[in-house]
Amino acid sequence: MKKSDLIIDLTTMRQIGEFHTESLLDNIGIKHGRSISMPVINCAIYLDCEYRPEDLPSFVQPYRYDSHKFWG
């Protein structure tokens, strides 16, 4: 299991028929902390996620910043 923040491309997620980020993450077995929704730029960031990289759909990517360093 890896642990980092994940960013979800909401536009692509909706194009393939998924509409609820919480349900999506639960369905693929990702444990996560708080979330930051950024609808203006069509993404959501989930902090402190535990996941297996091979389980991530193409529209869910590791976020390049560590939440503890980036957010304070």
ChimeraX attribute file (.defattr): number of C-alpha atoms within 10 A of each C-alpha:
attribute: neighborCount
match mode: 1-to-1
recipient: residues
	/A:1	9
	/A:2	11
	/A:3	17
	/A:4	18
	/A:5	23
	/A:6	23
	/A:7	19
	/A:8	21
	/A:9	18
	/A:10	21
	/A:11	15
	/A:12	15
	/A:13	20
	/A:14	12
	/A:15	9
	/A:16	9
	/A:17	8
	/A:18	13
	/A:19	13
	/A:20	11
	/A:21	17
	/A:22	12
	/A:23	11
	/A:24	14
	/A:25	17
	/A:26	11
	/A:27	9
	/A:28	13
	/A:29	14
	/A:30	17
	/A:31	14
	/A:32	19
	/A:33	10
	/A:34	10
	/A:35	16
	/A:36	11
	/A:37	14
	/A:38	11
	/A:39	11
	/A:40	6
	/A:41	10
	/A:42	13
	/A:43	18
	/A:44	18
	/A:45	21
	/A:46	23
	/A:47	21
	/A:48	19
	/A:49	20
	/A:50	17
	/A:51	21
	/A:52	13
	/A:53	13
	/A:54	7
	/A:55	11
	/A:56	16
	/A:57	12
	/A:58	11
	/A:59	14
	/A:60	20
	/A:61	15
	/A:62	19
	/A:63	15
	/A:64	11
	/A:65	12
	/A:66	15
	/A:67	14
	/A:68	9
	/A:69	7
	/A:70	8
	/A:71	7
	/A:72	6
